[in-house]
Amino acid sequence: MPVNKTERWLRLALGVVVLLFAGIIYSWSILKYPFGTEFGWDAGQLGLNATLTICFFCIGGFITGLMSKKTSPRVRLLISAVLLFAGFFGTSLLDGSSVALLYISYGVVAGIGIGFAYNTVISVTGAWFPDKKGLCSGVLMMGFGLTSLIIGKVADGMMRSETIGWRKTYLVLAIAIGAVLLVAALFIKPPREGTVFPTPKTAGKRAAESETVVRDYTATEMVRRKSFWLLFAFITLIAAVGCTAVSFVTDIIKEVGGGESFAVTAAGLLSIFNGLGRLVTGALFDALGRRKTQYVMSAFAIAAPTTVVVALVTSSLPLGIIGMALCFFSYGFAPTTSSAFASAFFGQKNFSLNFSIVNLILIPAPFAATLAGNLYKSSGNFISTFIILIGCSVVGLVVNLALKKP
């Protein structure tokens, strides 16, 4: 039976809404502020929570992949709802006696819950768009990446309100995110067996042939392929540039001449480019094919840190804004690529587990930000950091050239 076009676009819209709430992982820079002011926890302690959240987010996605063959999407989303509610509710009860309780409630419990939601929504929704892998992935990732700009800003206003405060804000987040996932559990389902989808439209015969999946690979078969490790390295190198930009965007804007207030506002607006990067990558993947999209990604990944270096050397605020926008834009390539390429390279049958493994790039990539912080302490500026990131991007181009389907 031909797929109902209205139905699948509605399912994509639902997936975007769910990931908009699950993307709370990107709002820690906003949500952390009360713990420093009220409990006196320092930047290092709060930074560790961000690292733990990302690590357990990846672990949650991996567990979801392992469970995907034996459980329904409904069960996995219900588990996610319970974990996220418990994590944020537990965080709302913190009394400052131990930062370890923050790590457990937010970093571990909520982190795993986000991983469950992320993997399930992308895997199931992607199955409705075999003809538009890139577009579907890009739209979903855009929703996940825009959380800070939308929900994060609302949460920030609530936390700073004298009548609401941070405890009630975390409680509201627990209820809202849990409710969204409960509703999603009722409606997010894979296509019915026998559903016929439109034929993919790519840029010419050669592009169409290049996107044809040779066969479905198991996770064990995938990790034994050279193409997997090259893909993993390529995405990690691209993500390293974006992770550093996201972590130090306000500092860099101030270093090139922007004031404190301007830097904070710019940081929020620049997150839009992260969402655009996710969407554009998906559209390019479908329109130009995999190989040309890879070249475009490498070009932006090299141009982004190069522009930032020029801005820092010349103390140019306009160039600093452009450079940061390019960094955020290129950072958006990584998650979309992880999803679209995992499907195109290794098939849809075992996608949930394979995608969770590819998504482990989120663990090594943030260490670039740690390196940037250490270099800044020794040099007093970010120039050397971004010169190293230019080198990473050039290495990424070399890896990119060697990257071929298995």
N, C-alpha and C positions, 0 to 999 in steps of 0.2 A: 504494500500500500504506500502511495506517495506520502511524504512527510507533510504535515499540516504546517505551512509557512508561518501562520499567525501564532500557532502554538509554540513553535521553537523560538521565535523571537521574544515571546512572553517569558519563556523559561530563561532566556539569556538575561532579560531585564531583571528577573527575580534573582538570578545569580549575582548580578552587579550589586543589588541592594544588600544581599547577604554579605558579600565581600567588603562592601563599604563599612559595615559594622565590624566584621572580623578583622579589618585592616587596622584596628586599634593598636596593633603592634607598632605601627609607625608613629604613634602619638605619645610615646613615652617622654620625649623631650618637653611636652606640654604637661603631661599628667604627673611628672615627677616633682614638680616645684614645691608642693606642700610638705614633702618629706624632708627636704633640706631646711626649710624655714621653721617647721614645727618640731622636728625631731633632731635636727642638727646632723643628719647623715650627709657625708661629704660627696663630692663629685665622683670619687673612685668607687664608693659603695653603691651609688645610684647607677653608675656606668656598668658595674658588674651585673646589675639586674637586667639591663638592656641586653647584655651578652647572653645571659642565661635564658631570657625570653626567646631570643633568636634560636639558640641551640635547641631548646625544648619545642619550639615551633617546628623545627626540622624533624625532631624525633617524633612528634605527634603525627606529622605527615607520613613518616616512614611506617609507623604503627598502622595508620589508616590504610596504607598501601598493602601491608601484610594481611589486613582484615578484609580487603575489598572483595576477595573471591568467596568469603564465607559469611559476610554480612551484607545487609541492604544499605543503600544510602540513608534511608530513614533512621536506622539504628545508629549509624556513625554520626549523623547530625544531632540526634538526641543526646548522644554521649558528649558531643561538642557543646551543646546547650547547657548541660549539667556542669561541665568543667568550667566553662566561662562564667556562668553565674556564681559558682562556688569560689572561683579565683577572685573576681571583683568584689563579691560580698565579703570574702575574707580580708581583702585589702582595706575595705571600708572600716574594719574593726581594729586595725592596727593601733597600738598604743605607744609605739616607740621603744618598747623594751628590748626588741631584738630585730636587727635588719634581716636576719635569717627568715623571719616570718614573712617579710615582703618577698624574698626570693622564692619561698615555697608557694605563696598564694598567687602572686602575679607572674613570676618568672617560670615556675614549673607547671602549676595547675592551669592557669590561663594560657600559658604558652603552648602546652599540649592541646588544649581546646581549640586554639586558633589553627594549629596544624591540622586537626581533624576536619574543621570546616573548610579550610583552604583547599586541601587535597580532594575532598569529596565534591565540592562545588565545581572545581575546575575539571575534574575527571568526568563527572556525569554530564555537565553542561556541554563540554567539548564533544561528547559523543553525538550531540544533536547537530554538529556542524563539521562533518568530515570534509565538506567541500569548501569550508571557510575557516580552516584551522587557525590561521593567523589573526583574522578579524575577531573571531570569538575569543581567542586568548587575549588579544590586546584590549578589548572592551572590558573583559573581566578584570584584568590586571589594572586597568585604569581606575575602576571602582575601588580596588584594594589600595591603590596608591593615593587616592584623594581623601582618605579618611581624616588626615591631619587638618586639611583645609576646611572640611565640613564639620564632622563630629568633634574633632579636636578643638576647633575654635569655640563650639558651643560648650564643650566641657570646661574649657578654660574660663569662659565667662561665668559659668555656674560655680566653679571652685572659688573664684575671687569675689563672689557675691556674699555679703554678710548674712543674708537670710538662708542661703543654701549651704555653702561651704564644701570642702573636699569630700567629707564622709558621705553626705547625701548624694554628691555627684557620682561617687563610685557605686553607691547603691542603685542609683538610677541607671547607670551603665550596666550593672549586673542584670537588672530586670529587662532593660531594653534589648540588649544583645541576646540574652537568653530567650526572650519572646520571639525575636526575629528568627532565631535558629529553630525554635519549635514550629513556627509556621512553615519555614523552609523544609523541615522534615516531612511535612504533609504533601508538598508539591514538587520537590526536586526528585525526578525519577529519570532513569535512562530511557532511550527510545524503545518502543515495542519491537519485538523480533519481527523481521520481515519488512521493516520500514525502508522505503526507497528514497535516497537523497539525490539532489541534483548533482550533475557531473561537475567537478572542480573546474573553474575557469582560471587559467594561468597564462602567462605571457608567451604564448607560442607552443609549438609541439615539443621542443627540447625542454622547455621549462616544465611542461606537463609530465614528460617522461622522468625528469629529475625528481619530481615530487611523489612518484609512485613508490609505495612501500613495497620492498621486496618480500618481506615476511614479518611476522610478529616475533619479537625477541623476548625471551624470559629475562628476568633481572640478572640471573647468573650469566646468561649468554651476553647480555648487554655489557656488563662490567669487564668482560674479557675482550671486548672490541677496542681497538686503538681509537676508533672514531669517538667512543664514549669519553675517553680520557682527554682527547683533544677538545671535544665540545665542553667538557667540564673546565678545562684550563682556560679556554677562550672566554667563557661567560664569567669566570672568576676574575680574570684580568679586567674585563669591562666593568664589572660590578665594583671593583676596588676603587676606581675613579669616583663613582657615584657615592659610595659609602663615605669616602673622605669629604666630599663636597657637602653631603647632608649633615655630617657631624660638625663641620666647622664653617658653615655658610655665614653665620652672623659675624664670626671673627674675621673672615676674609673680606666681607663687605666693609667692615669697620677699618680694616687695614688699608683699603684702597680709597678711604675718604668718607665713607658713609657714617652717619651718626647712629647712636644706639637704637633709637626709635625707628629710624629708617631701615636699619639692618634687620630688626625683628619683623617689620612689615614685609620687606623684600623676601625674607626666608619663607613666609607663608605663601606669597604669590608665586615664588619659584617652584613650589611643589606642583603647580599646574603643569609645568614643563615635564615633570616626571610622569604625570598621567598621559600627557600628549605623546611622550616617547613610547609608552606602552602601546597606545592606540596606533600610532604611525608604523611601528615595527610590524604589528599584525597585518595592517593593510598592505605594506610593502611585501611581506611574505606571500600573500595571496596574489598580488598584482605582478611582482617581478620574479618571484621564485626564490628559493632558498639562497642560492649562490650570490646573486646580486644584492640581496638584502644583507648578507654578511659583509660585503664590501662597503655598503653604506654605513653599517654599524661601526666598522673599523675607522672609517673616515671621521665620523663624529667623535669617536673615542679618542682619537689623536688630536683633533682640533680643540676639544674641550679643555684639557689641561694646558695646552699650548697657549690658548687665549688667556687663561688665568695667570700664567707666568708673565706674559707681556703686561697684563694689568697690574700685577704686583711690582714689577720692575719700574713701570712708568707712573704708578700710583693713579691709575685712571679708573674712576668709578664707573663710567659707561662700559668700558671693556670688562671690568670686574663683574658687572651685572650680566653682560653677554656670556662671559666665560662660565659663570655659575649656571646660567640658563642651559648652556650646552652640556654641562656636567649632569644636571638633573635630567635633561632630555636623554642623554646617552645611558644614564642609569636605568631609565625606563625600558631600555632594550633587554636587559638581563632577564627579568621574570617572564616576559613574553617569549623570549627565545627559549628559555627552559621548557616551557609548555609546548610551543609549536614545533620545535626541533625534536623533542622527545617523541612526539607523535609521528612526525615525518620520518625520523631515523629508525625508530624501533617499534612502530606499530601501535594500534589502539587497544589490542586485546589485553595486554598487561600494562597499560598506560599508567594506572594509578600507582603501582609500585615503582615502575621505572621513573616516573615523574618525581616521586618523592626522593629517589636517589639522586637524580640530577639536581634537585632543589637543595641538596646539601651544600651547594656553593655558598649559601648564606652563612655557613660557619666560618670558612677561611677568609672570605672577602672583608668582613668588618675589621680584621686585624690591620688592614691598611690604615684605618683611622687611628688605631693605637700607635702605629709607627709615625703617623703624621703628628700626633700629640707629642711624642718623644723628640722628634726632630725640631718641633717648634720651641720646645723648652731649651734646646741647645743652641739654636740659631736665632730665635726671636722673630722668625718670619716663616711663611709657608712656601717660599720659592724653591728650596731644595726638595720639599715634599712633592710639589707638582712637576718638577723636572723628573723625579723618579717615576711619577705616574705617566709621564709622556713615554718613558722607556717601557713601562708595563703595556701601554697601548700599542707601541710598535711591536713588542714581542707578541701581543695578541693578534696583530695583523699577520705575522709569520705563521702563528698557529692556525689562524683562519685560512690561510692559503693551503695548508696541509689537510684541512678538515674536509673529509668526504664521507658520504653515506657508507655504511657497512655493506 
